[in-house]
């Protein structure tokens, strides 16, 4: 009952007898979480947060929108934000779902220019993109829903949205719902913590998986058959709603085979440690490896920084190296671009590494084709009956990158060919650790030795200086 308007809300559809369908089991858990928050029994010290990740057509979106609908009815004047990184994606997804389920009789006014909907009881819902949070101004909300949070650039957006949940007298909630992210993604760390225990799960967030199977009876038979025949990796992620990885596009290193090149491997006590670096703008990366006496490469650890600068990342690398390997000799390889000076600071990334962690970086120029030819050859090589390259299973992001996260751009039949399609797609995530792997390979197995090359180049520079001083080509 709202302003003498009597309507019945049936978000989960109507059965054959004309009665409203109840929520399925996981949807009921989602609604129970909302009830606890509204009753002041969330048990959270901060903003109660719910993250629902699920399979396709699992009913997760309907459940979180039901929370919003019920709260807008129960709390007149409630301000709600429904958002996604890109507004056009929001318009054709969550926005359409909202319009299809909410009761039109409760809506007093819709403002298409402001993307705002006002109800007869004064509650309002706003639809926004999250590319620039400054566009929200100083608005305060009681509930915020973020659709497909894996699209966000990092945890900073989630923390800033929590700061907007301050509407007085309302049950404050942050709702996150969408398809599963990959293992190693910032959302995975946010929910599950890090494998090394350095990052703990967020204490104010409740995590719920919503599998498609819970909504199975409501799906058309042909659609169910399509899901049942999909690849196993796809079903794990988009049917069961679990963290996982689905290859996208043509892998750059398609000779990498997880069943061959990935296995648990021990550290080699008497061999030097090799660290390979990439100084991604927001995601610096490092791989730890060793080369056995027979030439076999063993990649043992990875670390991908999240929203951290190289000056903060480098000391963490040193700390991890000491914990994992102890007093071992270390060689550091990196992107040749790390030796270029920044116009802003006047320092190169190599200089930053030296200043903050006394790391002496080495690098070698190479083309993509040079790297691909070398690495394909090593992936195809056996040494004493074993693969020439072995990667520990804990290096999840590197493995996913080699499986296809690091891939060539997809070209449609009607799209003209250009040289950019010969270069790997820059995804901002997988590229960093795969680049570390490439620098490792080029410097370890490329023609000549990196240190020898640097000594020769240094001697040539000295000789040239002598030539310039003596005004003669004869230098002894």
Secondary structure, 3 states (H helix, E strand, C coil): CECCECCCCCCCCECCCCCECCCCHHHHHHHHHHHHHHCCCCCCCCCCEEEEEECCCCCHHHHHHHHHHHHHHHCCCCEEEEEECCHHHHHCCHHHHHHHHCCHHHEEEEECCCCEEEECCCCEEEEEECCCHHHHCCCCECEEEEECHHHCCCHHHHHHHHCCECCCCCCCEEEEEECCCCCCCHHHHHHHCCCCCCCCCCCCEEEEEECHHHHHHHCCHHHHHHHHCCCHHHHHHHCCCCCCCCCCCEECCCCCCHHHHECCCCCCCCCCEEEEEEECCCEEEEEEEEECCCCCEEEEEEEECCCECHHHHHHHHHHHHHHHHCCCCEEEEECHHHHCECCCCCCEHHHHHHHHHCCCEEECCCCHHHHHHHHHHHHCCEECCEECEEECCCCHHHHHHHHHHCEECCCCCCCCCCHHHHCECCCCCHHHHHHHHHHHHHHHHCCCCHHHHHHHHHHHHHHHHHHHHHCCCCCC
